[in-house]
Amino acid sequence: MSTKNDNILIIGAGLCGSLLALRLAQRGYTVNVYESRPDLRVTDISAGKSINLALSDRGFKALRLAGVEEKAREICIPMIGRLMHDLEGNTFASNYSGREGEYINSISRGDLNGMLLTEADKFDNLTIHFNNECTNVDLDTNTAFFKNTTTNEDFKVTSDIIFGTDGAGSELRKSYFLQRKFLFSYSQNFLTHGYKELEIPASPDGNHLISKDYLHIWPRGEYMLIALANLDGSFTVTLFLGHEEGNYNFKELDTEEKIKDFFQKQFPDALALIPNIAEEFANNPTGALGTIKCSPWHYKGNTLIMGDAAHAVVPFYGQGMNASFEDVAVLDGIIDQHEGDWETIFKTYENLRKANADAIGDLAEENYYEMRDHVANPIFKQKRKLEMDLEKHFPEKYFSKYSMVTFNEDIGYNEAMTKGRAQDKAILNMIADNDISTSLDMTKEQLREILDKVNRETENILDEDRIAKTMHH
Ligand SMILES: Cc1cc2nc3c(=O)[nH]c(=O)nc-3n(C[C@H](O)[C@H](O)[C@H](O)COP(=O)(O)OP(=O)(O)OC[C@H]3O[C@@H](n4cnc5c(N)ncnc54)[C@H](O)[C@@H]3O)c2cc1C
């Protein structure tokens, strides 16, 4: 069977869909992509969700596979760590890694998506149809139904294989749920917090007003503000705040006076940099944040959901897009092994990927508490300092949980989570019990002793976890 004869339909040309389309076109398939929005390269629309994102090693691995890593790097701003801002306007930095060359990158969602679309457009066997919204997929006949959003015309397309990369509100996933062809498990867990984007404009001469080399965080427990740099000198600022709960919340911040008062009390240094705060607050939408888990992701060898459609996560690990890109790389590796047998490809993919997708969902929820709260906590600061020292002095031997998740693309999220959690517990316990010192200038020998202790304690915790798990079964 000549597999390249299979026609492929992709619903959604966002980050995951455009990379998937590009890769499948490179493999020689005939690919048709349907996207509900206009072409973001020619229409001035917000690309949806956040304006900029943190791109890291898992994302790069998949971009490399499609030969577009360098094109992405050209539009990246490296961020070497977090810069925390306290209430008095003091700042302190906490790097993401003690190793050289490990950093995350601020990138514009629109520019990255546009670059992928332009690369995809170069293939004659690939066509992107903009302004076509999928409304349903008939699983019996492998037919997707669309509405053209400019002409209002309804039409349908039947295809050998259908991929749903249509994001957290996926129509293909909805069709799984509604058509009841199989036992479909589904959960959607919203946070009580939402988000709103604001802007720190560039200085009059086009420069960044605060350091572009860090991801800025104003951690305040119940809420927090973050800022990531853009290439034009501006920053995109995101406020995370309760929808209706807490002393301050989106619902109650409904006048210019209340908004300014809130910022003046909680984020005075940021307020001084956001000139249009009241207008932006009123006009920019408040977004919801949620985690979606579901299974199965595929129906026979006919359809598969990928990216946020299969596993939307909250943004606090900066991994949603990276995980969605990684999906494409994992699928590609499995196509190498089973090309022609889509049912086996989809099954194998899901078996390999599901636990990792669940893990990044859990890690991202956990990290919310770390970012808004713990980063300012003294024991947490000591732990991060120790981890930086261990990574610096033993770059081949010590990897923090953050490093495993963010910079070690060859370790799955699930393994990174399991090992990282045990390691965190070991270090935090040892610091709390005064079992290890985190003084400023330790010798390499002292650090080596600490590393051995941490490793031993981590192994003990992992053993206990394994035993507890077997008893559970
Ligand atoms: C505030 C915020 C900050 C984030 N920050 C980060 C970060 O720093 N790092 C990171 O890695 N991730 C981050 N993420 C997560 C990241 O945005 C997503 O994981 C990523 O966009 C998923 O890509 P996707 O292609 O699966 O979905 P999407 O990007 O949502 O793309 C889906 C596409 O499908 C289209 N579509 C939707 N419905 C239909 C339909 N019915 N018919 C046709 N087309 C349709 C949409 O228009 C869109 O183009 C963040 C998310 C949020 C909300």
The ligand as a Tripos MOL2 file, in Angstrom:
@<TRIPOS>MOLECULE
LIG
   53    58     1     0     0
SMALL
NO_CHARGES

@<TRIPOS>ATOM
      1 C1         -2.1420   32.8920   29.0790 C.3       1 LIG1
      2 C2         -1.4390   31.7380   28.4430 C.ar      1 LIG1
      3 C3         -0.0590   31.7020   28.4490 C.ar      1 LIG1
      4 C4          0.6220   30.6160   27.8910 C.ar      1 LIG1
      5 N1          1.9890   30.5930   27.9430 N.ar      1 LIG1
      6 C5          2.6560   29.5330   27.4410 C.ar      1 LIG1
      7 C6          4.0810   29.4960   27.4760 C.ar      1 LIG1
      8 O1          4.7330   30.4050   27.9870 O.2       1 LIG1
      9 N2          4.7190   28.4040   26.9430 N.ar      1 LIG1
     10 C7          4.0370   27.3780   26.3830 C.ar      1 LIG1
     11 O2          4.6680   26.4130   25.9300 O.2       1 LIG1
     12 N3          2.6840   27.3890   26.3160 N.ar      1 LIG1
     13 C8          1.9870   28.4400   26.8250 C.ar      1 LIG1
     14 N4          0.6170   28.4630   26.7580 N.ar      1 LIG1
     15 C9         -0.0920   27.3080   26.1780 C.3       1 LIG1
     16 C10        -0.1840   27.4030   24.6630 C.3       1 LIG1
     17 O3         -0.8270   28.6020   24.3140 O.3       1 LIG1
     18 C11        -0.9920   26.2330   24.1010 C.3       1 LIG1
     19 O4         -0.6000   25.0330   24.6800 O.3       1 LIG1
     20 C12        -0.8110   26.1330   22.5840 C.3       1 LIG1
     21 O5         -1.3360   27.2810   21.9820 O.3       1 LIG1
     22 C13        -1.5020   24.8770   22.0510 C.3       1 LIG1
     23 O6         -1.4430   24.8750   20.6600 O.3       1 LIG1
     24 P1         -2.6160   24.2160   19.8070 P.3       1 LIG1
     25 O7         -2.2280   24.3980   18.4020 O.co2     1 LIG1
     26 O8         -2.9020   22.8710   20.3290 O.co2     1 LIG1
     27 O9         -3.8950   25.0960   20.1580 O.3       1 LIG1
     28 P2         -4.1770   26.6030   19.7410 P.3       1 LIG1
     29 O10        -2.9450   27.4040   19.7940 O.co2     1 LIG1
     30 O11        -5.3430   27.0320   20.5640 O.co2     1 LIG1
     31 O12        -4.6160   26.5270   18.2220 O.3       1 LIG1
     32 C14        -5.8600   26.0270   17.8230 C.3       1 LIG1
     33 C15        -6.1790   26.5560   16.4450 C.3       1 LIG1
     34 O13        -7.3750   25.9660   15.9920 O.3       1 LIG1
     35 C16        -8.2540   26.9610   15.5270 C.3       1 LIG1
     36 N5         -9.6140   26.4750   15.7460 N.ar      1 LIG1
     37 C17       -10.2730   26.3950   16.9230 C.ar      1 LIG1
     38 N6        -11.4850   25.8800   16.7530 N.ar      1 LIG1
     39 C18       -11.6120   25.6250   15.4280 C.ar      1 LIG1
     40 C19       -12.6560   25.0840   14.6260 C.ar      1 LIG1
     41 N7        -13.8140   24.7280   15.1580 N.pl3     1 LIG1
     42 N8        -12.4430   24.9580   13.3020 N.ar      1 LIG1
     43 C20       -11.2600   25.3280   12.7470 C.ar      1 LIG1
     44 N9        -10.2500   25.8470   13.4470 N.ar      1 LIG1
     45 C21       -10.4140   25.9900   14.7820 C.ar      1 LIG1
     46 C22        -7.9040   28.2070   16.3240 C.3       1 LIG1
     47 O14        -8.2990   29.3890   15.6560 O.3       1 LIG1
     48 C23        -6.3940   28.0750   16.4330 C.3       1 LIG1
     49 O15        -5.7370   28.6350   15.3440 O.3       1 LIG1
     50 C24        -0.0970   29.5520   27.3030 C.ar      1 LIG1
     51 C25        -1.4980   29.5950   27.2840 C.ar      1 LIG1
     52 C26        -2.1600   30.6640   27.8580 C.ar      1 LIG1
     53 C27        -3.6550   30.6800   27.8420 C.3       1 LIG1
@<TRIPOS>BOND
     1     1     2 1
     2     2     3 ar
     3     2    52 ar
     4     3     4 ar
     5     4     5 ar
     6     4    50 ar
     7     5     6 ar
     8     6     7 ar
     9     6    13 1
    10     7     8 2
    11     7     9 ar
    12     9    10 ar
    13    10    11 2
    14    10    12 ar
    15    12    13 ar
    16    13    14 ar
    17    14    15 1
    18    14    50 ar
    19    15    16 1
    20    16    17 1
    21    16    18 1
    22    18    19 1
    23    18    20 1
    24    20    21 1
    25    20    22 1
    26    22    23 1
    27    23    24 1
    28    24    25 2
    29    24    26 1
    30    24    27 1
    31    27    28 1
    32    28    29 2
    33    28    30 1
    34    28    31 1
    35    31    32 1
    36    32    33 1
    37    33    34 1
    38    33    48 1
    39    34    35 1
    40    35    36 1
    41    35    46 1
    42    36    37 ar
    43    36    45 ar
    44    37    38 ar
    45    38    39 ar
    46    39    40 ar
    47    39    45 ar
    48    40    41 1
    49    40    42 ar
    50    42    43 ar
    51    43    44 ar
    52    44    45 ar
    53    46    47 1
    54    46    48 1
    55    48    49 1
    56    50    51 ar
    57    51    52 ar
    58    52    53 1
@<TRIPOS>SUBSTRUCTURE
     1 LIG1         1 GROUP 0 **** ****
